Amino acid sequence: MPLVTTKEMFEKAYNGGYAIGAFNVNNMEIVQGITEAAGELRAPLILQVSKGARNYANHTYLMKLVEAAIIETDLPICLHLDHGDSFELCKSCIDGGFTSVMIDASSKPFEENIAITKQVVEYAHDKGVVVEAELGTLAGVEDEVNVSAEDSSYTKPEEVQEFVDRTGCDSLAIAIGTSHGAYKFKPGTKPQLRFDVLEECMKKLPGFPIVLHGSSSVPQDFVAKVNKYGGDMPGAIGVPEEQLRKAAQLAVCKINIDSDLRLAMTASIREHMALHPGDFDPRQYLKPARQAIKDMVAHKIVDVLGCDGKA
């Protein structure tokens, strides 16, 4: 099975009241952990690559890892550029075999965001590639994305229809209270997504796929394990999973998950090295780390996204 776009995935997800997991990949073990879980659960899958991951792992290596995953799982897999920050980067990924790209010009003024997004859409659609855009800005830090709380803003529902109509984008990432990274909210606060904003966007864009970025839940057992073995993550709080499940039952067809994968992998490696300080074989600490990612992805697919058995 070749790489696919998200078009059919999102149509089924919207009508079925579930979301597709978009998991960030950086190396072989992460790809294996994600795709093994999805393969066993027969879940459709989006593997996404950030600009930083592409610089770290090399475009060609990542493409070959994803090709191997398709051979091993026979799943419908979309390869997506996460947070493309320029037309040139999006073009490079399109030309290099990606089936979906995100152009994130959300920090620009409305008209400039439209102009940049439309340029990417026109090039991508000519190549059979779909485009995700963003309206509204999420706070937080993740790879190339760094937005202060003061500079973040909720998506304005009154702008979404004009934006989609004028750009021709295929899906839209909106800001309803999620945040990039593990440090999403102040200790003692109770995170609450703005479902009123989501529902207003749904009214403006009936049947149109919505995307949530910054949607890791930051499980406290993994935070505790990282801290136990030498970490320092005070106040790391994520998005409640029951709120993400509710969003998936509405118009949210794609939920991005990155920090939870990093946390699961790091916690496993820290624990292994603390308990087995004499180990110097990477296979000994990366094998349980890969399993930790697999377990995390399986949990997300079944309990949060609801897309198990939908491949």
HELIX and SHEET records of a PDB file:
HELIX    1   1 LYS A    7  GLY A   16  1                                  10    
HELIX    2   2 MET A   28  LEU A   41  1                                  14    
HELIX    3   3 LYS A   51  ALA A   57  1                                   7    
HELIX    4   4 HIS A   59  THR A   73  1                                  15    
HELIX    5   5 PHE A   87  ASP A   95  1                                   9    
HELIX    6   6 PHE A  110  ASP A  126  1                                  17    
HELIX    7   7 ALA A  149  ASP A  151  5                                   3    
HELIX    8   8 PRO A  157  THR A  167  1                                  11    
HELIX    9   9 PHE A  195  LYS A  204  1                                  10    
HELIX   10  10 GLN A  220  LYS A  228  1                                   9    
HELIX   11  11 GLU A  241  GLN A  249  1                                   9    
HELIX   12  12 SER A  259  LEU A  275  1                                  17    
HELIX   13  13 PRO A  282  HIS A  299  1                                  18    
HELIX   14  14 LYS A  300  LEU A  305  3                                   6    
SHEET    1   A 9 ILE A  20  ASN A  24  0                                        
SHEET    2   A 9 LEU A  45  SER A  50  1                                        
SHEET    3   A 9 ILE A  77  GLY A  84  1                                        
SHEET    4   A 9 SER A 100  ILE A 103  1                                        
SHEET    5   A 9 VAL A 130  LEU A 135  1                                        
SHEET    6   A 9 SER A 171  ILE A 174  1                                        
SHEET    7   A 9 ILE A 210  LEU A 212  1                                        
SHEET    8   A 9 VAL A 252  ILE A 257  1                                        
SHEET    9   A 9 ILE A  20  ASN A  24  1                                        
SHEET    1   B 2 GLY A 140  GLU A 142  0                                        
SHEET    2   B 2 VAL A 145  VAL A 147 -1                                        
END                                                                             
